Amino acid sequence: MPKQYKNYLILLLAVTSVSWASIFIKLAAAPSFIIAFYRMGLASLLLFPFFLRRGVSDYKVLNIKELFLCFLSGTFLGLHFITWISSLAYTSVASSVVIVATQPVFVALFTPMILQEKIDIWVFVAILIALVGTFVIAGGDIKISQTNLRGDLLSLVGAVFAALYLTLGRGIRKKLNLFPYVFLVYSIATLVIFIFCLFARLNFSPLSWKNFILFLLLALIPTLVGHTLYNYILKYVKAHLVGMTILGEPLGATLWAYLILKEIPVSTFYIGGILIFIGIWIAVWRERASGGVM
């Protein structure tokens, strides 16, 4: 299989896997911080055997600055899950996921500053088109209530943290293999969330077997499959393009929310969805035309 098509399939699988996260979260009857803690904690435990196969030897390729960047990446990932998962307690799946999917804009802003990677003008056009789509979808929900607005703002902050995590990960993944990187980053994210849970004086019990199964599904499908594939592809694909494909997540998440949670999207979702797909198509087309990996 040609390398570019392999990358397409990996990104498609990653987007599909991550799109299930909001559904599992909505079905769980537990505080947002606890959901985030179990999601990342179980993912870290499941990765531990793979980490043991290589030990800590892989980290020897990193200097102190790069290890600090790993710490920052994991911290931003933990903060992303804290804010985004919390947003789902206040607003709909459709609105939460489309707003958190605005992270490519922030990746595009951070990439020249952090990674010194140039962004093609057409990629900016693609981002703007896709963002118009996300705001068309979210616009109807913002008008509903102040509670929904709180969820929208939490989701937007979550997008900023996710963009920082992705951008830093692109730089580190050029030197560090996949499993040592994700184990370290996921473990740091777990520690950050654990500290927030302590300050909030939350009970760490999963509360029920149903919750524990949902937490395990969160760790396996959106995290170990979805986010780990994103981290894998960051070594071969520019961070802003990976961020662009994440804009496809709201479409899958909204479909699952309709089928499972009976959340009916507003009519503007369909217009916004078309714009999101146009933006993604332009970004991928331009990356291939410019001689990129994809």
C-alpha positions in Angstrom: 0.0 0.0 0.0 1.4 3.4 -0.9 2.5 5.4 2.1 0.1 8.3 1.6 -2.9 6.0 1.5 -1.7 4.2 4.7 -1.5 7.7 6.3 -5.1 8.4 5.2 -6.4 5.2 6.7 -4.6 5.8 10.0 -6.1 9.3 10.3 -9.5 7.9 9.3 -9.3 5.2 12.0 -8.1 7.8 14.6 -10.9 10.2 13.8 -13.5 7.4 14.0 -12.1 6.1 17.3 -12.0 9.5 19.0 -15.5 10.3 17.9 -16.8 7.7 20.4 -15.3 9.6 23.4 -18.2 12.0 24.0 -20.8 9.1 23.8 -19.0 7.1 26.5 -18.6 10.2 28.6 -22.3 11.1 28.3 -23.3 7.6 29.3 -21.2 7.5 32.4 -22.7 8.7 35.7 -19.6 10.2 37.4 -18.0 13.6 37.9 -16.1 14.9 34.9 -12.7 14.9 36.6 -13.1 11.2 37.7 -14.0 10.2 34.1 -10.9 12.0 32.9 -8.8 10.3 35.6 -9.9 6.8 34.8 -9.7 7.4 31.0 -6.0 8.4 31.2 -5.1 6.2 34.1 -6.4 3.0 32.5 -4.7 3.9 29.2 -1.4 4.4 31.0 -1.7 1.0 32.8 -2.6 -0.8 29.5 0.5 0.8 27.9 2.8 -0.2 30.7 3.7 -3.7 29.3 4.7 -2.1 26.0 6.8 0.4 27.8 8.6 -2.3 29.8 9.8 -4.0 26.6 12.0 -1.0 25.9 12.5 0.3 29.4 13.8 3.8 29.9 16.6 3.5 27.3 14.6 5.4 24.7 14.6 8.5 26.9 18.3 8.8 26.7 18.0 10.4 23.2 16.2 13.4 24.9 18.0 16.3 26.6 16.6 18.1 29.6 14.7 20.6 27.5 13.0 17.9 25.5 12.0 16.0 28.7 10.5 19.3 30.0 8.6 19.6 26.7 7.2 16.0 27.3 6.1 17.1 30.7 4.4 20.2 29.2 2.8 18.1 26.5 1.3 15.7 29.1 0.2 18.6 31.3 -1.7 20.2 28.4 -3.3 16.9 27.5 -4.5 16.5 31.1 -5.9 20.0 31.1 -7.5 19.4 27.7 -9.5 16.4 29.1 -10.4 18.2 32.3 -11.9 21.2 30.4 -13.4 19.3 27.5 -15.0 16.4 29.5 -16.4 19.1 31.9 -18.0 20.9 28.9 -20.2 17.8 28.1 -22.0 18.3 31.4 -23.3 21.7 30.2 -23.8 21.4 26.5 -24.7 19.0 23.8 -22.4 16.5 22.1 -22.6 18.3 18.8 -21.7 21.7 20.2 -19.0 20.5 22.5 -17.2 18.4 19.8 -17.4 21.1 17.1 -16.0 23.7 19.3 -13.1 21.6 20.7 -12.4 20.7 17.0 -11.3 24.3 16.4 -7.9 23.3 17.7 -6.3 23.4 14.1 -6.6 27.2 14.3 -4.5 27.3 17.4 -2.1 24.6 16.0 -1.6 26.8 13.0 -0.9 29.8 15.3 1.5 27.8 17.5 3.3 25.9 14.8 5.4 28.7 13.3 6.4 29.9 16.8 7.2 26.5 18.4 8.2 24.3 15.4 9.3 26.8 12.8 7.2 25.0 10.2 5.7 27.2 7.5 2.0 27.1 6.9 0.7 27.2 3.3 -1.8 30.0 2.6 -4.2 27.5 1.3 -4.1 25.6 4.6 -5.2 28.9 6.3 -8.0 29.2 3.8 -9.0 25.6 4.6 -9.0 26.2 8.3 -11.2 29.3 7.9 -13.7 27.4 5.8 -13.8 24.5 8.3 -14.1 26.9 11.2 -17.0 28.7 9.6 -18.6 25.2 9.5 -18.0 24.6 13.2 -19.4 27.9 14.2 -22.5 27.4 12.0 -23.1 24.2 13.9 -22.4 25.7 17.3 -24.3 29.0 16.7 -27.7 27.6 17.3 -26.7 26.0 20.6 -25.0 29.1 22.0 -28.4 30.9 21.9 -30.1 28.3 24.1 -28.9 29.3 27.6 -26.0 30.5 29.8 -25.4 26.9 30.9 -24.8 25.9 27.3 -22.5 28.9 26.8 -20.4 27.7 29.8 -20.0 24.4 28.2 -19.0 26.0 24.9 -16.4 28.1 26.6 -14.9 25.1 28.4 -14.8 23.3 25.1 -13.0 26.2 23.5 -10.3 26.3 26.3 -10.0 22.5 25.8 -9.2 23.2 22.1 -6.3 25.5 23.0 -4.8 22.9 25.4 -5.2 20.2 22.7 -3.5 22.4 20.2 -0.5 22.9 22.5 -0.3 19.2 23.2 -0.4 18.3 19.4 2.2 21.0 18.5 4.7 20.0 21.2 4.1 16.3 20.3 5.1 16.9 16.7 8.5 18.2 17.8 9.2 15.4 20.4 7.9 12.5 18.1 10.7 13.3 15.6 13.2 11.9 18.2 11.2 9.6 20.5 9.5 6.3 19.5 5.7 6.0 19.9 5.2 3.9 23.0 7.8 5.6 25.2 6.3 8.9 24.2 2.6 8.1 24.7 3.3 6.3 28.0 5.1 9.2 29.4 2.6 11.8 28.2 -0.5 9.8 29.2 1.1 9.2 32.7 1.8 12.9 33.2 -1.8 13.7 32.1 -3.1 11.2 34.6 -1.0 12.8 37.4 -2.3 16.3 36.5 -5.9 15.1 36.6 -5.3 13.2 39.8 -4.1 16.5 41.4 -7.3 18.3 40.3 -9.4 15.4 41.7 -7.6 15.8 45.1 -8.3 19.5 45.2 -11.9 18.9 44.3 -12.1 16.3 47.1 -13.7 13.7 44.8 -14.3 10.1 45.6 -12.0 8.0 43.3 -14.5 5.1 43.2 -15.9 4.4 39.7 -19.3 4.3 41.5 -20.6 1.3 39.4 -19.5 -1.5 37.1 -21.3 0.2 34.2 -19.1 3.3 34.8 -15.9 1.1 35.0 -16.8 -0.6 31.6 -17.4 2.8 30.0 -14.0 4.1 31.5 -12.3 1.0 30.0 -13.9 1.7 26.6 -12.7 5.3 26.8 -9.2 4.1 27.6 -9.2 1.5 24.8 -11.0 3.1 21.8 -10.6 6.9 21.8 -7.4 7.0 23.8 -5.2 3.9 23.0 -6.5 3.7 19.4 -7.5 7.2 18.5 -5.0 9.5 20.4 -2.1 7.0 20.0 -2.6 6.9 16.2 -2.6 10.7 16.2 0.7 10.6 18.1 2.1 7.9 15.7 1.2 10.0 12.6 2.7 13.1 14.1 6.2 11.8 13.2 5.3 11.7 9.5 2.6 14.4 9.0 2.7 18.1 10.0 0.9 19.0 13.2 -1.6 21.4 11.6 -2.7 18.8 9.1 -3.3 16.2 11.8 -5.3 19.0 13.6 -7.3 19.6 10.4 -8.4 15.9 10.2 -9.7 16.2 13.8 -12.4 18.5 12.4 -14.0 15.3 11.1 -14.7 14.1 14.6 -17.9 16.2 15.2 -19.6 14.5 12.3 -19.1 11.0 13.7 -19.8 12.1 17.3 -23.1 13.8 16.3 -24.2 10.7 14.3 -23.5 8.4 17.3 -25.3 10.9 19.6 -28.4 10.8 17.4 -28.4 7.0 17.2 -27.6 6.2 20.8 -28.5 9.3 22.9 -31.4 10.5 20.7 -29.8 14.0 20.5 -31.2 15.5 17.3 -28.8 18.0 15.7 -30.1 21.4 14.7 -30.6 22.0 10.9 -27.4 24.2 10.8 -25.3 21.1 11.5 -25.7 19.8 8.0 -24.5 23.1 6.4 -21.6 23.2 8.9 -20.7 19.6 8.2 -20.4 20.2 4.5 -18.1 23.2 5.1 -15.9 21.1 7.5 -15.5 18.4 4.8 -14.6 21.1 2.2 -11.9 22.5 4.6 -10.4 19.1 5.2 -10.4 18.2 1.5 -8.6 21.5 0.7 -6.0 21.0 3.4 -5.2 17.4 2.3 -5.2 18.3 -1.4 -2.8 21.2 -0.8 -0.5 19.1 1.4 -0.1 16.6 -1.5 0.3 19.3 -4.1 3.1 20.9 -2.1 5.0 17.7 -1.9 4.2 16.8 1.7 4.1 13.2 3.0 0.4 12.9 2.4 
